[in-house]
Amino acid sequence: MSIFAYGRVSRSDQSTENQRLEIESAGYAVDYWYADEGVSGKVSAMQRPQFAKMLGQIRDGETLVVSKLDRIGRDAMDVAATVKMLKERKIEVIVLQLGKLDLTSPAGKLMMTMLAAVAEMERDLLVERTHAGLARAKAEGKTLGRTPKTTPEQQVKMKADYAKGETVSALAREYKVSRATVLSIVNAEKAAA
């Protein structure tokens, strides 16, 4: 029977290589490696391209190894549904984070449910803290979002030059910004009305 391993990272500038090395260092001779790079943990397991491809290749009775529980699913329900589907196919699911515990066993199912619920709660708390921080910053009068590429004075001059017949492309070159930026500035009054 073959050993399948799966890794996932959220950003495309990250690599799953450390996850693969961790699995191999734990003594697993990986026959098939699948990795979704640049795929958010918010995407359910079945909607991840490489995870779905792996499910099409892994046979009943084989083994799937992941480094951490959150590689399998986005929340407790997604993890539980994925592991249940794998269990029905008699695929052993090993999560190194849990000490090589098989998630399809009764003890593994209990541990998975508890850890997935804790991970989901941590994610919810992070979102809550982020929203609270944004609200506090807004209340303190801080400007949220990107720093404007032009000063208010430049924007006034840009609008005046545009009104005099200057082209969007010429203004973009002059102020070293994109045409879209120029258009958003010169059309700001239209959008507000």
Steps between C-alpha positions, in 0.01 A plus 500: 500500500619850413564795729342826384599831655330836468616853579340842474615860541282810476730729305671433169829640638505219759611143438367164614850351497534521881181300541631235265834482684318474835297203373807326358698569820224326697587182310242498221625404154272720292394340174273784386530865604223753438515865598270797463704821509329836522173342612337653807402284793151646451461285186341165582713192439291372211536832314881499511640389162782275622301352787221407257756354258651294784155364592463379144826307519510364857354152522290351776716369785799728436643763735486880495751693711484874579715707734217688673126462542418832332650371174196271466217750527387855564298442820377224730214403268720490189768293677238260639332456160833443324623247757161321496517467122857367522400257778219361283769419243711339777775758443714547809551870580817585694556849644856545627393789726300243698788256543428275202144449620265338246202736472274220383535318835257582785773681700609683187144610429465642851834681482425634151162638608650678801797645313296609199256679733789676677656601167167635380459699823853643464420607144176666616684681780762624255227641274334660803828661614566626148157663478543655846841638402362648179209659688739649758729638228202650320373658825845652553471663160760286326462450127452135415607336180778582261698818523389731218748518212442873459469791741178702530678788322602272212142374473364857475756583229428173319125578491571852373736375228246234397227765482729704271521204260811311617474128415478226761815335361700823517390559861589141592851548360543840669398378847648149456172324576273268304227619267246342739632720783465812285146401399397437860629845600350699211168314525475525882233775489287301255514193722411704812194652327 
